[in-house]
């Protein structure tokens, strides 16, 4: 064992590069600058004590760090493991309706289901059967309120929110990778300059894990566990694996999914709601900016994991830091950090012409925040959307299209692999 560890260390030192280390650091900072804000919103919505929130931050940070380091070293791939941002957004609406113990039970159940998917190797088959447009529409509906809350906050703090919005646009224009970081720096600077930051709330302290005994209920299973599984598989692992494939890594998905789910099972009693493969931040570590040699980019995943561990140990400090922020700053930061996710989900929901109406129904139901029979809008959005997909997708004679409509519909929707589109009358067919 000692010999193997020494070999890993020598290899890591040999492959180390400053560019990869910087990429890992940036990916970690962006994770804390954006998705962590959503967890604070979920905790506030459920009136969780600071001790529980600190334990939650500790659990997701330690889990992300350990998994990122171990998987990156073992697979020699820049793997960034993080907590589920869409899952966190789901909890903002769901946590107030269940007890903390029931929520932890739902975390355990969802992670066990994901673990079975990972161990069975059925990930690709399951994803192939789920309508991607409906999954994307549900995700867009969950995230929708975060985007709108950004502009609602303008009324209360116009200078602060508009300056953060301007920083985001300039950042996306000049340095897209650092746009969210620029938003955070701008918001904190203005809050300090105008005296809107409560510095007295800041404390320096280590996180203390808090054990939460899980309880299981059908209500929490339907409202939290099943949507978490859906969001994790379709909204996190699918784009995360796509990022790796795009950068030339053929790493199988099963060990990554199984390891992430197992980490969640172990840490769920301390508040961890879900660990998964990152996508947006993973692209920073797996691209050429990290290193020209793809075989040496795994260092970014290792360095990123080390920073996760360091920040996770100071979970109490992070909790106090975000508690000192003005409420509008947190809302604006969360909305701007999720812009890319919202845009991607909306684009994915409308990408398939045949599923647009079903996806629209899913989006509207989920975004409405409706609650029926004690079940959340995300659950009903999925049910309504799947029902519409099945009913509208039943094979029936194709009606004669009116002139111009077919071209408009087809032009708006991208071609799928293997799809052959009907030509307008008189158009020449390719062999």
C-alpha positions in Angstrom: 0.0 0.0 0.0 2.8 2.4 0.9 4.6 1.6 -2.4 1.4 2.3 -4.3 0.9 5.7 -2.5 4.5 6.7 -3.2 4.0 5.9 -6.9 0.8 8.0 -7.0 2.7 10.9 -5.3 5.6 10.7 -7.7 3.3 10.6 -10.7 1.3 13.5 -9.4 4.5 15.6 -8.8 5.7 14.8 -12.3 2.4 15.7 -14.0 1.8 18.8 -11.9 1.4 22.1 -13.7 0.5 25.6 -12.6 -2.2 25.9 -15.3 -4.0 22.8 -14.1 -3.7 23.9 -10.5 -5.3 27.2 -11.3 -8.1 25.5 -13.3 -8.9 23.4 -10.2 -8.9 26.4 -7.9 -11.2 28.4 -10.2 -13.6 25.5 -10.6 -13.8 25.2 -6.8 -14.3 28.9 -6.2 -17.0 29.1 -8.8 -18.8 26.2 -7.1 -18.8 28.1 -3.8 -19.6 31.5 -5.5 -22.7 30.2 -7.2 -24.4 26.9 -6.3 -23.6 27.2 -2.5 -25.8 30.3 -2.4 -28.8 28.1 -3.4 -28.2 25.9 -0.4 -28.3 28.9 1.9 -31.6 29.8 0.3 -33.0 26.3 0.9 -31.8 26.4 4.5 -33.5 29.8 5.1 -36.7 28.6 3.5 -36.8 25.6 5.9 -35.6 27.7 8.9 -32.7 25.3 9.5 -30.4 26.1 12.5 -26.9 27.3 11.7 -25.4 24.2 13.1 -27.3 22.0 10.7 -26.4 24.3 7.8 -22.8 24.2 8.8 -22.9 20.4 8.8 -24.6 20.4 5.4 -21.8 22.5 4.0 -19.2 20.3 5.6 -20.8 17.1 4.2 -21.0 18.2 0.6 -17.6 19.8 0.7 -15.8 16.8 2.2 -17.6 14.4 -0.1 -16.8 16.4 -3.2 -13.2 16.8 -2.2 -12.5 13.1 -1.3 -14.3 11.8 -4.4 -12.7 14.3 -6.8 -9.2 13.4 -5.5 -9.7 9.6 -5.5 -11.4 9.4 -8.8 -9.1 11.8 -10.6 -6.0 9.9 -9.4 -7.5 6.4 -10.0 -8.9 7.1 -13.5 -6.3 9.8 -14.5 -9.2 12.0 -15.7 -10.0 15.6 -14.4 -13.1 14.7 -12.5 -14.9 17.4 -10.6 -17.5 16.1 -8.1 -19.8 18.6 -6.7 -23.2 18.9 -5.0 -26.3 19.1 -7.2 -27.2 22.7 -7.8 -30.6 21.9 -9.5 -31.2 19.5 -6.6 -30.5 22.3 -4.2 -33.0 24.5 -6.1 -35.6 21.8 -5.8 -35.1 21.8 -2.0 -35.9 25.5 -1.7 -39.6 24.7 -2.4 -39.6 21.1 -1.0 -37.8 21.3 2.4 -40.4 23.5 4.1 -43.1 20.8 3.6 -41.2 18.0 5.3 -39.2 17.4 8.5 -35.4 17.4 8.3 -35.4 13.7 9.3 -37.7 12.9 6.4 -35.6 14.9 4.0 -32.5 12.9 5.0 -34.5 9.7 4.4 -35.3 11.0 1.0 -31.6 11.8 0.3 -30.7 8.2 1.3 -33.4 6.7 -0.9 -32.5 8.8 -3.9 -28.8 8.0 -3.6 -29.5 4.3 -3.2 -31.5 4.3 -6.4 -28.7 6.2 -8.2 -26.2 3.6 -6.8 -28.3 0.8 -8.3 -28.2 2.6 -11.7 -24.5 3.0 -11.5 -23.8 -0.6 -10.4 -26.1 -2.1 -13.0 -24.5 -0.1 -15.9 -28.0 0.8 -17.0 -27.3 4.6 -17.1 -27.2 4.8 -20.9 -30.3 2.6 -21.4 -32.3 4.6 -18.9 -31.3 8.0 -20.3 -32.2 6.7 -23.8 -35.8 6.0 -22.7 -36.4 9.3 -20.8 -37.7 12.1 -22.9 -34.9 14.6 -22.7 -37.1 17.5 -23.5 -39.4 16.8 -20.5 -36.4 16.4 -18.2 -35.0 19.7 -19.4 -38.3 21.4 -19.0 -38.7 20.2 -15.4 -35.2 21.5 -14.7 -36.0 24.9 -16.3 -39.2 25.2 -14.3 -37.3 24.5 -11.0 -34.7 27.1 -11.8 -37.1 29.7 -13.3 -37.9 31.5 -10.0 -34.2 32.1 -9.3 -33.8 34.0 -12.6 -36.9 36.1 -11.9 -36.0 36.8 -8.3 -32.9 38.6 -9.6 -35.0 41.3 -11.3 -37.5 41.4 -8.4 -34.5 42.3 -6.2 -33.8 45.4 -8.3 -36.8 47.2 -6.6 -35.2 46.9 -3.1 -31.5 47.4 -3.9 -31.2 48.9 -7.4 -27.6 50.0 -7.2 -26.4 46.7 -5.8 -28.3 44.4 -8.1 -27.8 46.4 -11.3 -24.1 46.7 -10.7 -23.9 42.9 -10.3 -25.9 42.5 -13.4 -23.6 44.8 -15.3 -20.5 42.9 -13.9 -22.0 39.7 -15.2 -22.6 41.0 -18.7 -19.1 42.6 -18.9 -17.6 39.4 -17.5 -19.3 37.2 -20.0 -18.1 39.6 -22.7 -14.5 39.9 -21.7 -13.6 36.9 -19.4 -16.5 34.4 -19.5 -14.8 32.0 -17.1 -14.6 34.6 -14.4 -18.1 36.2 -14.9 -19.6 34.7 -11.7 -16.5 35.6 -9.7 -16.7 39.2 -11.0 -20.4 39.3 -9.8 -19.4 38.1 -6.3 -16.5 40.6 -6.0 -18.7 43.5 -7.3 -21.6 42.6 -4.9 -19.4 42.3 -1.9 -17.5 45.5 -2.7 -20.7 47.5 -3.0 -22.2 46.0 0.1 -19.1 46.9 2.1 -18.9 50.4 0.7 -22.6 51.2 1.4 -22.6 49.6 4.9 -25.1 46.9 3.9 -22.9 44.0 5.0 -23.3 42.9 8.5 -19.6 42.4 9.5 -20.6 41.6 13.1 -22.1 38.3 12.0 -18.8 37.0 10.7 -17.1 34.3 12.8 -14.1 32.1 12.3 -14.7 28.5 13.1 -14.5 24.9 12.0 -17.6 23.0 10.8 -19.0 20.4 13.2 -20.9 17.5 11.7 -24.4 17.0 13.1 -26.0 13.5 12.9 -29.6 13.6 11.6 -31.5 10.3 12.0 -33.3 9.5 8.7 -37.0 8.8 8.5 -38.9 7.6 5.5 -42.3 8.8 4.2 -44.2 8.5 0.9 -44.6 12.3 1.0 -40.8 12.9 1.0 -40.2 10.1 -1.4 -42.5 11.6 -4.1 -41.6 15.2 -3.5 -37.9 15.0 -2.9 -36.3 11.5 -3.6 -37.7 10.8 -7.1 -37.2 14.4 -8.4 -33.6 14.3 -7.0 -32.9 11.0 -9.0 -34.4 12.5 -12.1 -32.4 15.8 -11.8 -29.2 14.0 -10.9 -29.2 11.6 -13.8 -30.5 13.9 -16.5 -29.4 17.3 -15.3 -26.0 16.5 -13.9 -24.5 13.2 -15.0 -25.6 13.5 -18.6 -24.0 16.9 -19.3 -21.0 15.9 -17.1 -20.3 12.8 -19.1 -20.9 14.8 -22.3 -18.2 17.3 -21.2 -15.7 14.5 -20.7 -16.6 12.9 -24.1 -16.3 16.2 -25.8 -12.7 16.6 -24.5 -11.7 13.1 -25.6 -12.1 11.1 -22.4 -13.9 7.8 -22.8 -14.2 7.1 -19.1 -17.2 4.8 -18.4 -20.0 6.5 -16.5 -20.8 3.6 -14.1 -17.9 3.9 -11.6 -18.4 7.7 -11.4 -22.1 7.4 -10.8 -21.7 4.5 -8.3 -18.9 6.3 -6.4 -20.9 9.6 -6.2 -24.0 7.8 -5.0 -22.1 5.8 -2.4 -20.5 9.0 -1.1 -24.0 10.5 -0.7 -25.2 7.4 1.2 -22.4 7.8 3.7 -22.8 11.6 4.2 -26.6 12.0 3.9 -27.2 11.7 7.7 -25.0 14.8 8.0 -27.1 16.8 5.5 -25.6 15.9 2.1 -28.4 15.9 -0.4 -26.5 14.7 -3.4 -23.0 14.4 -4.9 -22.6 14.1 -8.7 -20.3 14.8 -11.6 -20.0 18.5 -12.3 -20.5 19.8 -15.8 -19.9 23.6 -16.1 -17.0 23.7 -13.7 -15.7 20.3 -15.0 -15.3 22.0 -18.5 -12.7 24.3 -16.9 -10.6 21.4 -15.8 -11.0 19.1 -18.8 -10.3 21.7 -21.5 -7.0 22.8 -23.1 -6.8 25.8 -20.8 -6.0 23.3 -18.0 -3.1 21.7 -19.9 -2.2 20.9 -23.5 -1.7 17.3 -22.7 -5.0 15.6 -21.8 -3.1 13.0 -19.8 -1.9 15.6 -17.3 -5.2 17.5 -16.8 -6.3 15.1 -14.0 -4.1 17.3 -11.7 -6.9 20.0 -11.9 -9.3 17.5 -10.4 -6.9 16.7 -7.6 -6.2 20.3 -6.7 -9.9 21.2 -6.9 -10.6 18.4 -4.4 -8.0 19.7 -2.0 -9.6 23.1 -2.0 -13.0 21.5 -1.4 -11.5 19.8 1.7 -10.0 23.1 3.0 -13.1 25.1 2.5 -15.3 22.3 3.9 -13.4 22.3 7.2 -14.3 26.0 7.7 -18.0 25.4 7.1 -19.0 27.6 10.1 -17.0 30.5 8.6 -18.7 30.1 5.2 -22.2 30.0 6.9 -21.5 33.2 8.8 -20.1 34.9 5.6 -23.2 34.3 3.6 -25.4 35.2 6.6 -23.7 38.6 6.6 -24.7 39.3 2.9 -27.8 41.4 2.1 -30.7 39.1 1.1 -30.8 40.8 -2.3 -27.1 40.1 -2.9 -27.6 36.4 -2.3 -30.7 36.3 -4.6 -28.9 38.2 -7.4 -25.8 36.0 -7.2 -27.9 32.8 -7.3 -29.9 34.0 -10.3 -26.9 35.1 -12.3 -24.9 32.0 -11.4 -27.8 29.9 -12.8 -28.3 31.9 -16.1 -26.3 29.3 -18.1 -28.2 26.4 -16.5 -31.6 28.1 -17.2 -30.7 28.8 -20.8 -29.4 25.3 -21.4 -32.6 23.8 -19.9 -34.9 26.0 -21.9 -33.0 25.2 -25.1 -33.1 21.5 -24.4 -36.8 21.6 -23.6 -37.6 23.1 -27.0 -35.0 21.2 -29.1 -37.3 18.3 -30.2 -40.3 19.6 -32.2 -42.5 16.6 -31.4 -42.1 17.1 -27.6 -42.5 20.9 -27.5 -46.0 21.0 -26.2 -45.3 18.3 -23.6 -42.2 20.1 -22.5 -44.1 23.4 -22.3 -46.7 21.8 -20.1 -44.0 20.4 -17.9 -42.3 23.8 -17.6 -45.5 25.7 -16.9 -46.6 23.3 -14.2 -43.2 23.2 -12.5 -42.6 26.9 -12.7 -46.1 27.7 -11.3 -45.2 26.3 -7.9 -48.6 24.6 -7.7 -49.2 22.0 -4.9 -51.9 19.3 -5.2 -52.5 16.5 -2.7 -49.5 17.6 -0.9 -47.2 16.9 -3.9 -44.8 19.5 -5.2 -44.9 21.3 -8.6 -41.8 19.4 -9.8 -43.6 16.1 -9.3 -46.8 17.2 -11.1 -44.8 18.8 -13.8 -43.2 15.5 -14.5 -46.5 13.7 -14.4 -48.4 16.2 -16.6 -45.5 16.3 -19.1 -45.1 12.5 -19.4 -48.9 12.2 -19.8 -48.8 14.8 -22.6 -45.8 13.1 -24.2 -47.6 9.7 -24.3 -50.9 11.1 -25.5 -49.5 13.4 -28.2 -46.9 10.9 -29.2 -49.4 8.1 -30.2 -48.9 7.2 -33.8 -51.6 8.8 -35.9 -51.9 9.7 -39.6 -49.9 12.8 -40.2 -52.1 15.7 -41.2 -51.3 17.7 -44.4 -49.1 20.6 -43.3 -50.0 24.1 -44.4 -47.5 25.8 -46.6 -44.7 27.3 -44.7 -45.4 25.6 -41.3 -43.3 22.6 -42.0 -40.3 24.6 -43.0 -40.7 26.8 -39.9 -41.0 23.9 -37.6 -38.1 21.9 -39.0 -35.9 25.0 -39.2 -36.4 25.7 -35.5 -35.6 22.1 -34.4 -32.2 20.6 -34.9 -31.9 17.3 -36.7 -31.5 14.2 -34.6 -29.0 11.4 -35.6 -30.5 9.2 -38.3 -33.5 11.5 -38.9 -34.6 12.0 -42.5 -36.8 15.0 -43.0 -39.6 15.3 -45.5 -38.8 17.6 -48.4 -41.1 20.2 -49.7 -43.1 19.2 -52.8 -40.8 19.2 -55.8 -37.6 19.4 -53.8 -34.8 17.0 -54.8 -34.0 14.2 -52.5 -30.4 13.2 -51.7 -29.4 9.6 -52.3 
